[in-house]
Amino acid sequence: MHLSAKADYALRALAELAAAADRNVRAEDLAALQGVPREFLENILLELRYEGIVNSKRGSGGGWSLGRPASRISLADVIRATDGPLVTVRGECPENIAYSGAAEALQEAWVAARRSLRDVLEHVSLADVAAGRLPAAIDRLARDPASWVRH
């Protein structure tokens, strides 16, 4: 998996918005809190607004807020909004790729990889990140990543 700077910055800023609860936070404050370029972050926030992930308010007391509760925004939602599908092969969905001969099993491997990513990224919310706690199964995997591999 390749996570772009755009997705990374978006996730970091959204974690700050989740921690801010219902307060509006200015883009420059989000950028400063996470050490990310303000102008780049402002463009990302505009894209996330289009996707309904954030709202903006102008004027005194204005800024950015989450477009829905943090518990209902998964990491996968944000990554898809910034980077597109979680797993592609040459820009295609794994199901649409056909291999032959000795490489035939690659398609199933890509489908399984996508499923694994979804099992993590769709089950971790911005609320989880902001609270500093992951769902138990994902926390176990993070603490012992080799535990799921069967030899």
C-alpha positions as CSV (number, residue, x, y, z in Angstrom):
1,M,0.0,0.0,0.0
2,H,1.2,3.5,-0.8
3,L,-0.3,6.3,1.2
4,S,0.2,9.7,-0.4
5,A,1.2,12.8,1.4
6,K,-2.3,14.1,0.6
7,A,-4.0,11.2,2.4
8,D,-1.5,11.4,5.3
9,Y,-2.1,15.2,5.7
10,A,-5.9,14.7,5.4
11,L,-5.9,12.0,8.1
12,R,-3.8,14.0,10.5
13,A,-5.9,17.2,10.1
14,L,-9.1,15.2,10.5
15,A,-7.8,13.6,13.7
16,E,-7.4,17.1,15.0
17,L,-10.9,18.0,14.0
18,A,-12.2,14.9,15.7
19,A,-10.3,15.8,18.9
20,A,-11.8,19.3,18.7
21,A,-15.3,17.8,18.8
22,D,-17.8,20.4,17.7
23,R,-15.4,23.4,17.6
24,N,-14.4,24.9,14.3
25,V,-10.7,24.9,13.7
26,R,-8.9,27.2,11.2
27,A,-6.8,25.6,8.5
28,E,-3.7,27.4,9.6
29,D,-4.1,26.0,13.1
30,L,-4.6,22.5,11.8
31,A,-1.5,22.9,9.6
32,A,0.5,24.2,12.6
33,L,-0.7,21.4,14.9
34,Q,0.4,18.7,12.5
35,G,3.4,20.5,10.8
36,V,2.0,20.3,7.3
37,P,2.0,23.0,4.6
38,R,-1.0,25.2,5.0
39,E,-1.8,25.9,1.4
40,F,-1.6,22.2,0.5
41,L,-3.9,21.4,3.5
42,E,-6.4,24.0,2.5
43,N,-6.7,22.4,-1.0
44,I,-7.2,19.0,0.6
45,L,-9.9,20.3,2.9
46,L,-11.7,21.8,0.0
47,E,-11.7,18.3,-1.7
48,L,-12.9,16.7,1.6
49,R,-15.7,19.3,1.8
50,Y,-16.9,18.3,-1.7
51,E,-17.0,14.6,-0.4
52,G,-19.0,15.7,2.7
53,I,-16.3,14.7,5.1
54,V,-15.8,18.3,6.4
55,N,-17.8,21.5,6.6
56,S,-16.5,25.0,6.5
57,K,-17.7,28.2,8.1
58,R,-16.6,31.7,7.2
59,G,-16.2,34.6,9.5
60,S,-15.5,35.1,13.2
61,G,-15.5,31.7,14.9
62,G,-15.3,30.1,11.5
63,G,-13.0,27.3,10.3
64,W,-13.4,23.6,9.6
65,S,-15.4,20.9,11.3
66,L,-16.3,17.3,10.5
67,G,-19.2,16.8,8.2
68,R,-20.5,13.9,10.3
69,P,-19.6,12.3,13.6
70,A,-16.0,11.1,13.8
71,S,-17.2,7.6,14.7
72,R,-18.8,7.5,11.3
73,I,-15.7,8.5,9.3
74,S,-13.3,5.6,8.7
75,L,-9.7,5.8,7.6
76,A,-10.8,4.1,4.4
77,D,-13.4,6.9,3.7
78,V,-10.6,9.5,3.9
79,I,-8.1,7.6,1.8
80,R,-10.7,6.9,-0.9
81,A,-11.6,10.6,-0.9
82,T,-8.0,11.7,-1.4
83,D,-6.3,8.8,-3.2
84,G,-9.1,6.7,-4.8
85,P,-9.6,3.0,-4.4
86,L,-7.6,1.2,-1.7
87,V,-6.0,-1.4,-4.1
88,T,-5.6,-1.1,-7.8
89,V,-3.4,-2.9,-10.3
90,R,-2.3,-0.5,-13.0
91,G,-5.3,1.6,-12.2
92,E,-7.8,-1.3,-12.4
93,C,-9.9,-3.1,-9.8
94,P,-8.2,-6.5,-9.0
95,E,-11.3,-8.4,-10.2
96,N,-10.8,-6.9,-13.6
97,I,-7.2,-8.1,-14.0
98,A,-6.6,-11.5,-15.6
99,Y,-3.4,-13.4,-15.3
100,S,-2.4,-16.6,-17.0
101,G,0.1,-19.4,-16.4
102,A,2.3,-19.3,-13.4
103,A,1.0,-15.8,-12.5
104,E,-2.7,-16.7,-12.3
105,A,-2.8,-16.6,-8.5
106,L,-1.8,-13.0,-8.5
107,Q,-5.4,-11.8,-9.0
108,E,-6.5,-13.6,-5.8
109,A,-3.5,-12.2,-3.9
110,W,-4.5,-8.7,-4.9
111,V,-8.2,-9.3,-3.9
112,A,-7.0,-10.7,-0.6
113,A,-4.7,-7.8,0.0
114,R,-7.6,-5.4,-0.6
115,R,-9.7,-7.3,1.8
116,S,-7.0,-7.2,4.5
117,L,-6.7,-3.4,4.1
118,R,-10.4,-3.0,4.2
119,D,-10.6,-5.1,7.4
120,V,-8.3,-2.6,9.1
121,L,-9.1,0.8,7.4
122,E,-12.8,0.4,7.4
123,H,-13.0,-0.5,11.0
124,V,-10.8,2.3,12.4
125,S,-12.6,5.6,12.7
126,L,-11.4,9.1,13.2
127,A,-12.9,8.9,16.7
128,D,-10.7,5.9,17.4
129,V,-7.6,7.8,16.3
130,A,-8.4,11.0,18.1
131,A,-9.0,8.9,21.3
132,G,-5.7,7.1,20.9
133,R,-7.3,3.7,20.9
134,L,-7.9,1.2,18.1
135,P,-10.5,-1.5,18.0
136,A,-9.2,-4.5,20.0
137,A,-8.5,-6.8,17.0
138,I,-6.7,-4.1,15.1
139,D,-4.7,-3.1,18.2
140,R,-3.6,-6.8,18.7
141,L,-2.5,-6.9,15.0
142,A,-0.5,-3.7,15.4
143,R,1.2,-4.9,18.5
144,D,2.0,-8.3,17.1
145,P,1.9,-8.1,13.2
146,A,3.4,-11.5,12.7
147,S,0.6,-13.2,14.8
148,W,-1.8,-13.5,11.8
149,V,0.7,-15.1,9.5
150,R,0.3,-18.9,9.4
151,H,3.4,-20.9,8.4
